[in-house]
Amino acid sequence: MVRTPPFEQETLLEIIIQLKFLFLYYVPALYSIIFIFLAVKYFINFKVVQEKELLSRTEKIASELKTLKAQLNPHFLFNTLNNIYVLSIENSPKTPKSIEKLSKILDYVLYRCNTKYVSLTSEIELLENYIELEKLRYDDRLEINFNNYIEQDGEIAPLILLSLVENAFKHGAGEDSSSPKIDIDLYNTSTQFKLVISNTVATKPELTKRTSIGLENIKKQLNLIYPNRFELLIDNSQKVFTVTVKLINK
């Protein structure tokens, strides 16, 4: 194809019998082109498969998180509305403030925590509103202490803290008919976040099992969002149930 005519064209037999020439010149050139095309095709296919796997894994994690969040205790809203209803019947001065707290919680949960991480201060505000509403159920019977020691603001996965606090109320104050007590201590530095929640418990053998189900849900969420970056510790003494969560900040 590249020679300048006139030239004598070799016969097919002459071409075939020159095996050494073919293998030294034509075969390497031919296979090098084939190899380049195959390499490019393999790389493109590999990238497509990798992107599909990443998308599938991301969708799976998002779906699992959505399912886990849907398993959060739904009775809170029902009980809170009932409490506000009772306050309204009694013309209690607490009614407007309670409605405001509930409105802020719903606004946050529905519209402000749809990202992977949110600010720690916004989660603390959510906890404060939640605690104020839960106090309506127990009045002076419940003793609760909420302390935060924040060196600097940071980011955290939304609703994780609420799940832990909700668990303490549900299985602590909610099942302790005497004088329940809940202590919440929250710490955050540039390297580590720590939450310690302790609550008194009723001496019921089935309590630990039910509490463990809620904590297992929370552990699954932590494992999806903070793989190899979290520690969940549970201390179940005779009268006090303590949960400690440690997260490594990036």
Secondary structure, DSSP 4 states (H G I P E B T S, - for coil): --SPSS-PPPPHHHHHH-HHHIIIIIHHHHHHHHHHHHHHHHHHHHHHHHHHHHHHHHHHHHHHHHHHHHTS-THHHHHHHHHHHHHHHTT-TTHHHHHHHHHHHHHIIIII--SS-EEHHHHHHHHHHHHHHHHHHHGGG-EEEEEEEESS--EE-TTHHHHHHHHHIIIIITT--S--EEEEEEEE-SSEEEEEEEEE----HHHHHHHHHHHHHHHHHHHHHSTTSEEEEEEE-SSEEEEEEEEE--
